[in-house]
C-alpha cells in the first residue's frame, strides 16, 4: 500500500516537472503556426477588378396590359334592348355590339323633322310673296318718276305726285319687311334642321358599335338593364397590342433602354419563356415604392392570356460596370464581401451587390478598378499573399 502511494507521488511530481516543457512546446507550435499563416506568403490566384461591358439581368414583376383597349359605355340613357356579342367573341371595327331602346328619341326626331319641313315651307311662301312685292315696288317707282316729270309742265298736280310717292314708299317698306321675314324664317329653319341632325346623332348612339378590332374580354350588363351615360357595358382589347407593364427600381432608370431584349415567364405557364423587347419607359417614379414602369412588347402573345395576368420579366441590359464571378464572393457575420489583396495581405472587405450577369454578379460598391480579389478558400485576415496568376474579369455574352 505504501509503495503504491510512493509511486503515485512520483508520477505527479514528474508531471509537474514536464508541464512547463509541454507549455513551452505548445507556445512554440502556436508561434510556428502563426508564423506560417501570417509571416510566410502563400501563393494564390487572383483576379484584377476592372469595369467591363456586362449584360445585367434586371428582373421585375409585370402585369399583362394592352395599348389598344376600350371600355364601351352608353352615351344616352335607356334600357338595354339587345346584346349582339358575348365574352371572348372576336369583333371588328364598326360591328354592332348592342342596342338601346330609343322610342322617345324616334318620336322626338319625327317631330323635329316635321318642324323643319314646316319652317322650310314658310320660307318658300315668303320668298314668293317677296317677288310679288318687288314687282309692285318697281311699278310704283316707275309711276312716281313719271308723275315727277309731269309736274313742272302742269300735266300732273302736286297732289298726284304726293299720292304716287306714298305708294312707292309703302311698296318698298313691304318689300323690306318681307326680306326680314325671310331671314328670320331661314334662321328658324336652320335651327330646326340642326335639331334634326342632333336627334339623328343621339338616335345613332342607341346603336352601340365597336371602335376597334379585338376581343370582348368582359361584359357587365344584361338585356333590360338601365344604362346611363358613362356606365360600362363591356371591354374590348386588341390582342395584337398586348404588352407587359413591368416595375423596376429607379436605380436602373439610366440602364434600361427601348429595344433591349427581354425574357418573360407568366405565372400561368412558368415553364415556357416568351421573348420580347422593351417598348417604352414611363417617365414617372412612384413616390412610395420608388419604382418606375416599362412597357414590354412580346414577340408573340401567350396562347392563353387574360388582362392583368402576372408575369416576371428579365431585361438584358448591357452597361459598363464591375462584375465578379460567384466563386469569389463569400459571407462573414451575415454580410457579403470578398477577400481583397492590400499591401500583400488578404483583407476581407464588405461589398454591395447589384444584378446578376449570367455567371457573374454586379458589384455596386466596395471595389474599384484595379483591386485584386482572391479566392475565398482558406483565407485568413492579414494573411500574406503572393499572386502568381492574375486574371481579369471577362465580358459576358449577350443573350439572344
C-alpha positions in Angstrom: 0.0 0.0 0.0 2.8 2.4 0.8 4.6 1.5 -2.3 1.6 2.5 -4.4 1.4 5.8 -2.7 5.0 6.5 -3.3 4.5 5.6 -7.0 1.6 8.0 -7.3 3.5 10.8 -5.7 6.4 10.2 -8.1 4.0 10.3 -11.1 2.5 13.6 -10.1 5.9 15.1 -9.4 7.2 14.0 -12.9 4.1 15.5 -14.5 4.6 18.8 -12.7 8.2 18.9 -13.9 7.1 18.1 -17.5 4.2 20.7 -17.6 6.5 23.7 -18.3 8.1 21.8 -21.1 4.7 20.9 -22.6 3.5 24.5 -22.3 6.7 25.8 -24.0 6.2 23.3 -26.8 2.6 24.4 -27.3 3.7 28.0 -27.4 6.4 27.2 -29.9 3.9 25.3 -32.1 1.4 28.2 -31.9 4.0 30.7 -32.7 5.1 28.5 -35.6 1.6 28.1 -36.9 1.0 31.9 -36.6 4.3 32.5 -38.3 3.3 30.1 -41.1 -0.1 31.8 -41.6 0.9 35.4 -41.0 4.6 35.6 -42.0 5.1 33.0 -44.8 3.5 34.3 -48.0 1.0 31.9 -49.7 0.9 31.7 -53.5 -2.7 32.0 -54.7 -4.5 33.0 -57.9 -6.1 36.5 -58.0 -8.5 38.4 -60.2 -8.0 42.0 -61.1 -11.2 44.1 -60.9 -12.0 46.2 -64.0 -15.1 47.9 -65.3 -16.2 45.9 -68.3 -19.2 45.7 -70.6 -21.6 43.3 -69.0 -25.1 42.2 -69.7 -27.1 42.6 -66.5 -30.2 40.5 -65.8 -32.6 43.1 -64.4 -35.6 41.3 -63.0 -39.0 42.7 -62.1 -42.7 41.8 -61.8 -45.2 42.6 -64.5 -48.9 42.6 -65.4 -50.4 41.9 -68.8 -51.9 45.0 -70.4 -52.8 46.3 -73.9 -52.0 49.5 -75.8 -55.3 49.5 -77.6 -58.2 48.7 -75.3 -61.5 50.4 -74.8 -64.4 50.4 -72.3 -67.7 50.5 -74.2 -70.1 52.8 -72.4 -73.5 54.2 -73.2 -73.8 57.8 -74.4 -77.6 58.1 -73.9 -79.9 56.9 -71.2 -82.2 54.0 -72.0 -83.0 50.4 -71.4 -80.7 47.8 -73.0 -82.7 46.3 -75.8 -80.3 43.7 -77.4 -76.7 42.5 -76.9 -75.2 41.1 -80.1 -71.9 39.7 -78.7 -70.6 37.8 -75.7 -67.3 37.3 -73.8 -64.4 36.1 -75.8 -66.1 36.9 -79.1 -64.0 38.5 -81.9 -65.3 41.8 -83.1 -64.4 44.1 -86.0 -64.4 47.9 -86.1 -67.9 49.2 -86.6 -69.6 45.9 -85.7 -72.9 46.3 -83.8 -72.4 45.3 -80.2 -75.8 46.3 -78.5 -78.9 48.4 -79.0 -80.7 50.7 -76.5 -84.5 51.2 -76.6 -84.8 54.7 -78.1 -88.6 55.1 -78.9 -88.5 58.5 -77.2 -85.8 59.7 -79.5 -87.6 58.4 -82.5 -90.7 60.4 -81.6 -88.7 63.5 -80.9 -86.9 63.0 -84.3 -90.2 62.7 -86.1 -91.5 65.9 -84.5 -88.2 67.8 -85.3 -88.4 66.7 -88.9 -92.0 68.0 -89.2 -90.9 71.3 -87.7 -88.0 71.6 -90.1 -90.3 70.9 -93.0 -92.9 73.5 -91.9 -90.2 76.2 -91.4 -88.8 75.4 -94.8 -92.2 75.7 -96.4 -92.8 79.1 -94.7 -89.5 80.4 -96.2 -90.7 79.3 -99.6 -94.0 81.1 -99.2 -92.5 84.3 -98.0 -89.9 84.3 -100.8 -92.8 84.0 -103.3 -94.5 87.0 -101.6 -91.3 88.9 -101.8 -91.1 88.5 -105.6 -94.7 89.9 -105.9 -93.8 92.9 -103.6 -90.7 93.6 -105.5 -92.7 93.8 -108.8 -95.2 96.2 -107.1 -92.4 98.3 -105.8 -90.8 98.6 -109.2 -94.2 99.6 -110.7 -94.7 102.2 -108.1 -91.2 103.7 -108.7 -92.0 104.0 -112.5 -95.3 105.8 -111.7 -93.6 108.1 -109.3 -90.8 109.0 -111.7 -93.4 109.7 -114.4 -95.6 112.0 -112.2 -92.5 113.9 -111.0 -91.5 114.6 -114.7 -95.0 115.9 -115.5 -95.4 118.3 -112.5 -93.1 121.1 -114.0 -95.3 121.3 -117.1 -98.5 121.2 -115.2 -99.6 117.9 -116.7 -99.8 116.4 -113.2 -100.7 118.1 -110.0 -98.7 118.1 -106.8 -101.4 116.0 -105.1 -100.9 113.3 -107.8 -97.2 113.3 -107.1 -97.7 113.0 -103.4 -100.0 110.1 -103.8 -97.6 108.2 -106.1 -94.7 108.9 -103.8 -96.6 107.5 -100.8 -97.5 104.3 -102.8 -93.8 104.0 -103.8 -92.5 104.2 -100.2 -95.2 101.8 -98.9 -94.2 99.2 -101.6 -90.5 99.5 -100.6 -91.4 99.1 -96.9 -93.4 96.0 -97.5 -90.6 94.5 -99.6 -88.1 95.2 -96.9 -90.4 93.6 -94.3 -90.8 90.5 -96.4 -87.0 90.2 -96.8 -86.6 90.5 -93.0 -89.2 87.8 -92.5 -87.3 85.5 -94.9 -84.1 85.9 -92.8 -86.0 85.2 -89.6 -87.7 82.1 -91.0 -84.5 80.9 -92.6 -82.8 81.1 -89.2 -85.6 79.1 -87.6 -85.4 76.6 -90.4 -81.6 76.2 -89.8 -82.2 75.7 -86.1 -84.9 73.1 -86.9 -82.6 71.2 -89.2 -79.7 71.3 -86.7 -82.1 69.9 -84.1 -83.0 67.1 -86.6 -79.3 66.3 -87.1 -78.7 66.3 -83.3 -81.5 63.9 -82.7 -80.3 61.7 -85.5 -76.9 61.5 -83.9 -78.4 60.8 -80.5 -80.6 58.1 -82.0 -77.5 56.7 -83.6 -76.0 56.4 -80.1 -78.7 53.8 -79.5 -76.7 51.5 -81.9 -73.5 50.8 -79.9 -70.7 49.7 -82.2 -67.1 48.5 -81.7 -64.5 51.3 -82.1 -61.7 48.8 -82.9 -60.8 45.2 -83.9 -60.4 43.0 -80.9 -61.8 40.5 -78.4 -64.5 41.1 -75.9 -62.8 40.4 -72.5 -65.7 41.4 -70.2 -69.5 42.0 -70.4 -71.1 43.7 -67.4 -74.8 44.2 -68.3 -77.7 42.2 -69.5 -80.8 42.9 -71.6 -83.3 45.0 -69.7 -80.7 46.9 -67.6 -81.0 50.6 -67.5 -77.9 52.3 -69.0 -76.9 55.9 -68.3 -74.0 57.8 -69.9 -70.7 56.6 -68.6 -71.9 53.2 -67.4 -69.6 50.3 -68.6 -71.2 47.8 -70.9 -68.2 45.7 -72.0 -64.4 46.0 -72.6 -62.6 45.2 -75.9 -58.9 44.5 -76.3 -56.8 44.3 -79.4 -54.7 41.2 -78.9 -52.1 42.5 -81.4 -51.2 45.3 -79.0 -50.7 43.2 -75.8 -47.8 44.4 -73.6 -46.4 43.6 -70.2 -46.2 46.6 -67.8 -43.1 45.8 -65.6 -41.9 47.6 -62.5 -38.2 48.3 -61.7 -36.3 50.1 -59.1 -35.4 53.7 -60.0 -31.7 52.9 -59.7 -31.7 51.2 -63.1 -33.6 54.0 -64.9 -30.5 55.0 -66.8 -29.7 51.4 -67.7 -32.9 50.2 -69.3 -33.5 51.4 -72.8 -36.1 50.7 -75.5 -35.1 47.9 -77.8 -33.3 45.8 -75.2 -34.1 42.1 -75.2 -36.5 40.6 -72.6 -37.4 37.2 -71.4 -40.9 36.8 -69.7 -42.4 34.0 -67.7 -46.1 34.0 -66.9 -47.3 32.6 -63.6 -49.9 30.5 -65.5 -47.1 28.8 -67.6 -43.8 29.4 -65.9 -42.0 26.7 -67.8 -42.5 28.4 -71.2 -40.4 31.6 -71.6 -41.6 34.3 -74.0 -39.3 36.7 -75.8 -39.8 40.4 -76.3 -38.3 43.8 -76.3 -38.5 47.0 -74.2 -41.1 49.1 -75.9 -41.1 52.3 -73.9 -40.3 53.7 -70.4 -42.8 55.7 -68.3 -41.2 58.8 -67.0 -42.7 58.8 -63.6 -41.5 57.2 -60.4 -43.9 56.1 -57.7 -43.5 58.3 -54.6 -43.9 55.4 -52.2 -42.2 52.4 -53.8 -39.6 54.4 -55.8 -40.2 52.3 -58.8 -40.9 53.2 -62.4 -42.7 51.3 -65.1 -41.6 50.0 -68.5 -43.8 48.5 -71.2 -42.6 45.2 -72.8 -43.8 44.2 -76.2 -43.8 40.5 -76.7 -42.7 38.8 -80.0 -45.9 36.7 -79.8 -48.7 36.7 -77.2 -49.2 33.7 -74.9 -51.6 31.1 -76.2 -54.0 31.7 -73.3 -54.0 35.2 -71.8 -56.0 37.4 -69.5 -55.6 41.1 -68.7 -53.7 41.8 -65.5 -52.1 38.3 -65.6 -49.0 38.1 -63.6 -45.5 37.5 -65.0 -41.9 38.0 -64.2 -39.5 39.6 -66.7 -35.8 39.7 -67.2 -34.3 42.7 -69.1 -30.9 42.1 -70.6 -29.3 45.5 -70.3 -25.7 45.9 -71.4 -23.6 48.5 -69.5 -20.1 49.2 -68.2 -19.8 48.0 -64.6 -17.8 45.9 -62.3 -18.8 42.2 -62.2 -17.3 39.3 -60.3 -17.7 35.5 -60.6 -19.8 34.0 -57.9 -17.0 31.8 -56.5 -15.1 34.9 -55.5 -17.8 36.1 -53.1 -18.2 35.0 -49.5 -20.2 35.8 -46.4 -19.0 36.7 -42.9 -21.3 37.5 -40.0 -24.2 37.7 -42.3 -22.6 40.2 -44.7 -21.5 39.8 -48.3 -17.9 40.5 -49.1 -14.6 39.4 -50.8 -11.0 38.8 -49.9 -9.0 41.6 -51.3 -5.2 42.0 -51.7 -4.0 45.0 -49.7 -0.3 45.6 -49.2 0.5 42.0 -49.9 -2.1 40.6 -47.4 -5.6 39.2 -47.6 -8.2 41.6 -46.2 -11.9 40.8 -46.1 -14.0 43.8 -47.3 -17.8 44.1 -47.5 -19.4 44.8 -50.8 -22.8 45.7 -52.1 -24.2 43.5 -54.9 -26.4 44.5 -57.8 -27.9 42.4 -60.6 -26.7 39.1 -61.9 -24.9 39.0 -65.3 -25.3 35.3 -66.4 -22.5 33.6 -64.4 -21.3 36.8 -62.6 -22.8 39.4 -60.2 -22.6 43.1 -60.4 -20.7 44.9 -57.6 -22.3 48.2 -56.8 -19.9 49.4 -54.1 -16.9 48.2 -52.1 -14.5 47.6 -55.0 -12.8 49.9 -57.6 -11.0 49.2 -60.8 -7.5 47.8 -60.1 -8.4 45.9 -56.9 -7.2 42.3 -56.8 -9.7 39.8 -55.4 -8.7 36.4 -54.0 -10.5 33.1 -54.0 -12.1 32.9 -50.5 -11.0 29.3 -49.6 -8.6 29.2 -46.6 -8.2 32.9 -46.4 -7.2 34.5 -43.1 -7.3 38.1 -42.0 -4.0 39.8 -42.9 -2.6 36.6 -44.4 0.4 37.4 -46.6 -0.3 36.6 -50.3 1.7 36.2 -53.4 -0.4 36.3 -56.6 1.1 34.0 -59.1 -1.6 34.2 -61.8 -3.6 37.4 -62.3 -6.8 37.2 -64.3 -9.2 39.9 -65.4 -13.0 39.8 -65.3 -14.2 38.9 -68.8 -17.2 40.3 -70.7 -20.4 38.2 -70.5 -22.1 37.3 -73.8 -25.4 39.0 -74.7 -28.3 36.5 -74.6 -30.2 36.2 -77.9 
